[in-house]
Amino acid sequence: MIELHYPSDCGNAPKKKFLIDLNKAFVEGDFSKIEMALDTNVEWIMDGNLAIKSKKKFLEKYKSMFKADTTKLQINNIITHGKTAACHGIITTKDGNQYLFADIYEFKSAGSKLISKLTSFITIVKQ
């Protein structure tokens, strides 16, 4: 079971709640939940370098990176506006490593829950 923490105001906005659930799915390896959140032509940019441009390739890359070793997900903040959102926090693993992450999401439209673009940054902060 993963320990989950997020700001109390995040549960009041539907898009923030959606992003909490999605980030939880990422650390738990809930591939079906992740797949349902992606637009067919989703673009994923990681650390400014790797660009993936389809749902299939996104899921393949994610599955190749996934490790079932997260013990804690701390979401520090989620900001939403129109069709964009950002989320940042810390992932802690069983071996005590901590990873600082920041994700910027672009949805198909302001009312959509389909992600058309995700830009991700992650760095290790403790080993």
Phi and psi restraints in degrees (value plus and minus 20) as a CYANA .aco file:
   2 ILE   PHI    -110.9   -70.9
   2 ILE   PSI     111.7   151.7
   3 GLU   PHI     -96.1   -56.1
   3 GLU   PSI     107.4   147.4
   4 LEU   PHI    -142.4  -102.4
   4 LEU   PSI     108.4   148.4
   5 HIS   PHI    -150.8  -110.8
   5 HIS   PSI     120.1   160.1
   6 TYR   PHI    -177.0  -137.0
   6 TYR   PSI     139.3   179.3
   7 PRO   PHI     -79.9   -39.9
   7 PRO   PSI     122.8   162.8
   8 SER   PHI     -82.1   -42.1
   8 SER   PSI     -48.2    -8.2
   9 ASP   PHI     -95.3   -55.3
   9 ASP   PSI     -31.6     8.4
  10 CYS   PHI     -89.1   -49.1
  10 CYS   PSI     -43.5    -3.5
  11 GLY   PHI     -99.5   -59.5
  11 GLY   PSI     -27.1    12.9
  12 ASN   PHI    -108.2   -68.2
  12 ASN   PSI     -38.6     1.4
  13 ALA   PHI    -131.6   -91.6
  13 ALA   PSI     108.8   148.8
  14 PRO   PHI     -76.2   -36.2
  14 PRO   PSI     -62.0   -22.0
  15 LYS   PHI     -89.3   -49.3
  15 LYS   PSI     -55.7   -15.7
  16 LYS   PHI     -85.7   -45.7
  16 LYS   PSI     -63.1   -23.1
  17 LYS   PHI     -81.8   -41.8
  17 LYS   PSI     -61.5   -21.5
  18 PHE   PHI     -78.4   -38.4
  18 PHE   PSI     -63.4   -23.4
  19 LEU   PHI     -91.4   -51.4
  19 LEU   PSI     -53.1   -13.1
  20 ILE   PHI     -80.9   -40.9
  20 ILE   PSI     -70.1   -30.1
  21 ASP   PHI     -82.4   -42.4
  21 ASP   PSI     -58.6   -18.6
  22 LEU   PHI     -87.8   -47.8
  22 LEU   PSI     -63.7   -23.7
  23 ASN   PHI     -84.3   -44.3
  23 ASN   PSI     -56.3   -16.3
  24 LYS   PHI     -82.8   -42.8
  24 LYS   PSI     -62.7   -22.7
  25 ALA   PHI     -80.6   -40.6
  25 ALA   PSI     -58.9   -18.9
  26 PHE   PHI     -82.0   -42.0
  26 PHE   PSI     -63.9   -23.9
  27 VAL   PHI     -99.8   -59.8
  27 VAL   PSI     -39.7     0.3
  28 GLU   PHI    -113.5   -73.5
  28 GLU   PSI     -31.6     8.4
  29 GLY   PHI      56.8    96.8
  29 GLY   PSI      14.2    54.2
  30 ASP   PHI    -104.2   -64.2
  30 ASP   PSI      60.0   100.0
  31 PHE   PHI     -80.0   -40.0
  31 PHE   PSI     -56.7   -16.7
  32 SER   PHI     -87.7   -47.7
  32 SER   PSI     -58.8   -18.8
  33 LYS   PHI     -86.2   -46.2
  33 LYS   PSI     -60.2   -20.2
  34 ILE   PHI     -84.9   -44.9
  34 ILE   PSI     -66.0   -26.0
  35 GLU   PHI     -78.5   -38.5
  35 GLU   PSI     -60.9   -20.9
  36 MET   PHI     -86.3   -46.3
  36 MET   PSI     -41.9    -1.9
  37 ALA   PHI    -108.7   -68.7
  37 ALA   PSI     -26.5    13.5
  38 LEU   PHI    -122.2   -82.2
  38 LEU   PSI     116.0   156.0
  39 ASP   PHI     -90.0   -50.0
  39 ASP   PSI     133.3   173.3
  40 THR   PHI     -74.9   -34.9
  40 THR   PSI     -59.9   -19.9
  41 ASN   PHI    -124.0   -84.0
  41 ASN   PSI      13.1    53.1
  42 VAL   PHI     -76.6   -36.6
  42 VAL   PSI     123.5   163.5
  43 GLU   PHI    -133.8   -93.8
  43 GLU   PSI     113.3   153.3
  44 TRP   PHI    -144.7  -104.7
  44 TRP   PSI      98.5   138.5
  45 ILE   PHI    -131.7   -91.7
  45 ILE   PSI     105.3   145.3
  46 MET   PHI    -134.1   -94.1
  46 MET   PSI     104.6   144.6
  47 ASP   PHI      30.2    70.2
  47 ASP   PSI      11.9    51.9
  48 GLY   PHI      55.8    95.8
  48 GLY   PSI     -16.6    23.4
  49 ASN   PHI    -135.3   -95.3
  49 ASN   PSI     -86.9   -46.9
  50 LEU   PHI    -100.1   -60.1
  50 LEU   PSI     103.4   143.4
  51 ALA   PHI    -135.2   -95.2
  51 ALA   PSI     101.8   141.8
  52 ILE   PHI    -132.7   -92.7
  52 ILE   PSI     116.6   156.6
  53 LYS   PHI    -150.3  -110.3
  53 LYS   PSI      32.5    72.5
  54 SER   PHI    -193.0  -153.0
  54 SER   PSI     135.7   175.7
  55 LYS   PHI     -81.4   -41.4
  55 LYS   PSI     -62.5   -22.5
  56 LYS   PHI     -80.6   -40.6
  56 LYS   PSI     -68.0   -28.0
  57 LYS   PHI     -87.9   -47.9
  57 LYS   PSI     -56.0   -16.0
  58 PHE   PHI     -78.8   -38.8
  58 PHE   PSI     -70.9   -30.9
  59 LEU   PHI     -85.6   -45.6
  59 LEU   PSI     -59.3   -19.3
  60 GLU   PHI     -80.5   -40.5
  60 GLU   PSI     -66.0   -26.0
  61 LYS   PHI     -85.8   -45.8
  61 LYS   PSI     -64.0   -24.0
  62 TYR   PHI     -81.1   -41.1
  62 TYR   PSI     -66.0   -26.0
  63 LYS   PHI     -81.8   -41.8
  63 LYS   PSI     -54.8   -14.8
  64 SER   PHI     -92.3   -52.3
  64 SER   PSI     -43.6    -3.6
  65 MET   PHI    -113.0   -73.0
  65 MET   PSI     -41.4    -1.4
  66 PHE   PHI     -86.1   -46.1
  66 PHE   PSI     115.1   155.1
  67 LYS   PHI    -149.9  -109.9
  67 LYS   PSI     112.6   152.6
  68 ALA   PHI    -106.7   -66.7
  68 ALA   PSI      40.0    80.0
  69 ASP   PHI    -149.5  -109.5
  69 ASP   PSI      -6.9    33.1
  70 THR   PHI     -98.2   -58.2
  70 THR   PSI     113.4   153.4
  71 THR   PHI    -129.3   -89.3
  71 THR   PSI     -45.3    -5.3
  72 LYS   PHI    -166.9  -126.9
  72 LYS   PSI     117.3   157.3
  73 LEU   PHI    -141.3  -101.3
  73 LEU   PSI      94.8   134.8
  74 GLN   PHI    -129.8   -89.8
  74 GLN   PSI      90.3   130.3
  75 ILE   PHI    -114.4   -74.4
  75 ILE   PSI      97.7   137.7
  76 ASN   PHI    -103.5   -63.5
  76 ASN   PSI     -55.3   -15.3
  77 ASN   PHI    -183.3  -143.3
  77 ASN   PSI     127.1   167.1
  78 ILE   PHI    -151.4  -111.4
  78 ILE   PSI     109.0   149.0
  79 ILE   PHI    -141.2  -101.2
  79 ILE   PSI     110.7   150.7
  80 THR   PHI    -148.4  -108.4
  80 THR   PSI     125.3   165.3
  81 HIS   PHI    -181.0  -141.0
  81 HIS   PSI     100.1   140.1
  82 GLY   PHI      38.1    78.1
  82 GLY   PSI    -144.9  -104.9
  83 LYS   PHI    -117.4   -77.4
  83 LYS   PSI      -7.7    32.3
  84 THR   PHI    -139.9   -99.9
  84 THR   PSI     136.7   176.7
  85 ALA   PHI    -175.5  -135.5
  85 ALA   PSI     138.9   178.9
  86 ALA   PHI    -161.1  -121.1
  86 ALA   PSI     127.0   167.0
  87 CYS   PHI    -163.1  -123.1
  87 CYS   PSI     117.3   157.3
  88 HIS   PHI    -162.5  -122.5
  88 HIS   PSI     135.7   175.7
  89 GLY   PHI     158.1   198.1
  89 GLY   PSI    -178.8  -138.8
  90 ILE   PHI    -152.4  -112.4
  90 ILE   PSI     114.5   154.5
  91 ILE   PHI    -127.2   -87.2
  91 ILE   PSI     109.4   149.4
  92 THR   PHI    -132.7   -92.7
  92 THR   PSI     114.9   154.9
  93 THR   PHI    -125.7   -85.7
  93 THR   PSI     148.8   188.8
  94 LYS   PHI     -75.2   -35.2
  94 LYS   PSI     -54.3   -14.3
  95 ASP   PHI    -104.1   -64.1
  95 ASP   PSI     -14.2    25.8
  96 GLY   PHI      70.2   110.2
  96 GLY   PSI     -23.4    16.6
  97 ASN   PHI     -86.4   -46.4
  97 ASN   PSI     125.5   165.5
  98 GLN   PHI    -144.7  -104.7
  98 GLN   PSI     117.0   157.0
  99 TYR   PHI    -142.9  -102.9
  99 TYR   PSI     103.3   143.3
 100 LEU   PHI    -105.8   -65.8
 100 LEU   PSI     108.8   148.8
 101 PHE   PHI    -146.5  -106.5
 101 PHE   PSI     132.1   172.1
 102 ALA   PHI    -163.8  -123.8
 102 ALA   PSI     105.6   145.6
 103 ASP   PHI    -143.7  -103.7
 103 ASP   PSI     116.9   156.9
 104 ILE   PHI    -135.2   -95.2
 104 ILE   PSI     104.3   144.3
 105 TYR   PHI    -129.2   -89.2
 105 TYR   PSI     121.7   161.7
 106 GLU   PHI    -144.2  -104.2
 106 GLU   PSI     105.0   145.0
 107 PHE   PHI    -116.5   -76.5
 107 PHE   PSI     142.3   182.3
 108 LYS   PHI     -76.2   -36.2
 108 LYS   PSI     -56.3   -16.3
 109 SER   PHI    -176.9  -136.9
 109 SER   PSI     153.8   193.8
 110 ALA   PHI     -81.2   -41.2
 110 ALA   PSI     -53.9   -13.9
 111 GLY   PHI    -112.8   -72.8
 111 GLY   PSI     -22.5    17.5
 112 SER   PHI    -106.8   -66.8
 112 SER   PSI     132.0   172.0
 113 LYS   PHI    -131.8   -91.8
 113 LYS   PSI      -0.6    39.4
 114 LEU   PHI    -119.6   -79.6
 114 LEU   PSI     103.4   143.4
 115 ILE   PHI    -102.5   -62.5
 115 ILE   PSI     103.8   143.8
 116 SER   PHI    -118.7   -78.7
 116 SER   PSI     -42.6    -2.6
 117 LYS   PHI    -172.5  -132.5
 117 LYS   PSI     116.2   156.2
 118 LEU   PHI    -151.1  -111.1
 118 LEU   PSI     105.0   145.0
 119 THR   PHI    -133.1   -93.1
 119 THR   PSI     100.8   140.8
 120 SER   PHI    -139.4   -99.4
 120 SER   PSI     118.3   158.3
 121 PHE   PHI    -148.4  -108.4
 121 PHE   PSI     114.0   154.0
 122 ILE   PHI    -164.2  -124.2
 122 ILE   PSI     120.9   160.9
 123 THR   PHI    -166.1  -126.1
 123 THR   PSI     126.2   166.2
 124 ILE   PHI     -99.3   -59.3
 124 ILE   PSI     115.2   155.2
 125 VAL   PHI    -136.3   -96.3
 125 VAL   PSI     -32.8     7.2
 126 LYS   PHI    -172.1  -132.1
 126 LYS   PSI     116.0   156.0
